[in-house]
Structure formats: structure tokens, C-alpha cells
Amino acid sequence: MRIEIDDIDFMGHVHNFIYLKWVQAAVIQHRQRIASPRAITAYLWIAFKHEITYLKPAFLRDQLTANVVLEQVRRKSAFHETTIQRGSEVIAEAKSRWCCVDAVTQRPARVSAAVMACFFPEATDEQTAPALP
């Protein structure tokens, strides 16, 4: 993942809001990698809640990766845990909840077994996202 000069705050660290951008990108990338093409066009996922714990600062020249794990799917929501790492060192952890929305009606959609099979064919296995762009 490339850190831009505009990502840096007055203390020389990556701005906190940039982490949110990374978490959202990593979860979307994760979902697009494992979902069927039909599921990607039939359902949308809207970020409902993010909780980020900042453990260590990131700096301009750091090489970071984001790892995403689907923790559970319940009713209309998918719960993800994302870690931002510098090498093997975890610098931030995020828990996020995403709401499933029918692409046509734009109304919340229950995550049925069929929907889960489209998006999360290996929902019990850990899924890891590649490095963020």
C-alpha cells in the first residue's frame, strides 16, 4: 500500500481517517475476490459501523498490508475484522459491520444461505486480502 504525503498529519503520522479508507477498501476487495459475479451485481454492501483501534503509528515510507477475516454473517449483516500490518507487526485493528442491500430495491436484504453461498463460499475459512493499492 502506498502512503501519500497528504495522508500524513501534523505529527508525521498517517491520519486516523486514512485507516478507515484502508479498512473499507480491504473489505470491498476481499468481498469482490470471493463473491460470484452474480452476487456482486445482485447485492450491495453498505458500511454500517467501524471501530478502529490504533496500536502504533504509520509513517510515509511504511509498507503496509491489510488482512480481512469474515467473522460472522447474521440476518442482514456481515461482520469483518481487519488488521493493518507493517511486516508482522499489527499497527491497527478494525471491526466493521456491513449491511446487505438488494441492488434493485436498495432495501436491506436478509443474508440467506443462497446469498451467503454467493458471497462467502468458504465462510468458515479465514480470508486474507492482498496489500492495498
C-alpha positions as CSV (number, residue, x, y, z in Angstrom):
1,M,0.0,0.0,0.0
2,R,1.4,3.4,-0.9
3,I,1.2,6.2,1.6
4,E,0.9,9.7,0.1
5,I,2.2,12.9,1.6
6,D,-1.4,14.1,2.0
7,D,-2.1,11.1,4.3
8,I,0.3,12.5,6.9
9,D,-0.8,14.6,9.8
10,F,0.9,17.4,11.7
11,M,2.8,14.8,13.9
12,G,4.3,13.0,10.9
13,H,1.9,10.0,11.2
14,V,-0.8,8.7,8.9
15,H,-4.1,10.5,9.6
16,N,-6.6,8.4,11.5
17,F,-9.2,8.8,8.8
18,I,-6.9,7.2,6.2
19,Y,-7.2,3.9,8.2
20,L,-10.9,4.0,7.6
21,K,-10.3,4.3,3.9
22,W,-7.9,1.4,4.0
23,V,-10.4,-0.8,6.0
24,Q,-13.2,-0.1,3.6
25,A,-11.0,-0.8,0.6
26,A,-9.7,-4.0,2.1
27,V,-13.2,-5.4,2.9
28,I,-14.6,-4.5,-0.5
29,Q,-11.5,-6.0,-2.2
30,H,-12.0,-9.1,-0.1
31,R,-15.7,-9.5,-1.0
32,Q,-15.0,-8.9,-4.7
33,R,-12.3,-11.6,-4.7
34,I,-14.5,-14.3,-3.2
35,A,-18.0,-13.4,-4.4
36,S,-19.6,-14.7,-7.6
37,P,-20.2,-12.2,-10.4
38,R,-24.0,-12.7,-9.9
39,A,-23.7,-11.8,-6.2
40,I,-21.7,-8.7,-6.9
41,T,-24.4,-7.3,-9.3
42,A,-27.4,-8.5,-7.2
43,Y,-26.3,-7.3,-3.8
44,L,-24.6,-4.2,-2.4
45,W,-22.9,-3.9,1.0
46,I,-23.1,-0.7,2.9
47,A,-20.8,0.1,5.8
48,F,-22.9,0.3,8.9
49,K,-20.3,0.6,11.7
50,H,-16.5,0.7,12.0
51,E,-14.5,0.5,15.2
52,I,-10.8,1.0,14.8
53,T,-8.1,0.5,17.5
54,Y,-4.9,2.3,16.7
55,L,-1.9,0.4,18.2
56,K,1.1,2.1,16.6
57,P,1.6,5.0,14.1
58,A,2.2,4.5,10.4
59,F,4.7,6.7,8.5
60,L,5.2,7.9,5.0
61,R,7.6,5.2,3.8
62,D,6.0,2.3,5.6
63,Q,4.9,-0.7,3.6
64,L,1.5,-1.9,4.9
65,T,-0.9,-4.7,4.3
66,A,-4.5,-5.2,5.3
67,N,-5.8,-8.7,6.3
68,V,-9.5,-9.3,6.4
69,V,-11.3,-12.1,8.2
70,L,-15.1,-12.6,7.9
71,E,-16.1,-13.2,11.5
72,Q,-19.8,-14.0,11.0
73,V,-22.9,-13.4,8.9
74,R,-26.1,-12.7,10.8
75,R,-29.5,-11.6,9.5
76,K,-28.7,-8.6,7.2
77,S,-25.2,-8.1,8.3
78,A,-21.6,-9.3,7.8
79,F,-19.0,-8.7,10.4
80,H,-15.4,-8.4,9.4
81,E,-12.1,-8.0,11.3
82,T,-9.3,-6.2,9.5
83,T,-5.8,-5.8,10.7
84,I,-3.3,-3.3,9.2
85,Q,0.2,-4.6,9.5
86,R,3.7,-3.3,8.9
87,G,5.5,-6.6,8.2
88,S,4.4,-8.9,11.0
89,E,3.6,-6.0,13.4
90,V,-0.1,-5.2,13.8
91,I,-0.5,-1.4,13.9
92,A,-4.3,-1.2,13.8
93,E,-7.3,-3.4,14.2
94,A,-10.8,-2.7,13.0
95,K,-14.1,-4.4,13.5
96,S,-16.8,-3.5,11.0
97,R,-20.4,-4.3,10.3
98,W,-21.8,-4.2,6.8
99,C,-25.4,-4.3,5.8
100,C,-26.5,-6.4,2.7
101,V,-28.8,-4.4,0.3
102,D,-30.7,-5.7,-2.7
103,A,-29.2,-3.8,-5.7
104,V,-32.6,-3.4,-7.4
105,T,-34.8,-2.3,-4.5
106,Q,-31.9,-0.8,-2.5
107,R,-33.6,-2.2,0.6
108,P,-31.8,-4.3,3.3
109,A,-31.7,-7.9,2.3
110,R,-31.6,-10.9,4.6
111,V,-28.4,-12.9,4.1
112,S,-30.0,-16.2,3.2
113,A,-28.0,-19.4,2.7
114,A,-28.1,-18.7,-1.1
115,V,-26.7,-15.2,-0.7
116,M,-24.0,-16.4,1.7
117,A,-23.0,-19.1,-0.7
118,C,-22.6,-16.5,-3.4
119,F,-20.5,-14.1,-1.3
120,F,-18.8,-16.3,1.2
121,P,-18.3,-19.8,-0.3
122,E,-15.9,-20.6,2.4
123,A,-17.4,-18.5,5.2
124,T,-15.8,-20.6,7.9
125,D,-12.3,-20.2,6.5
126,E,-10.1,-17.2,7.1
127,Q,-9.9,-14.9,4.1
128,T,-6.9,-12.6,3.6
129,A,-6.9,-9.6,1.4
130,P,-3.9,-8.6,-0.6
131,A,-1.9,-5.5,0.1
132,L,-3.9,-2.3,-0.5
133,P,-3.1,-0.2,-3.6
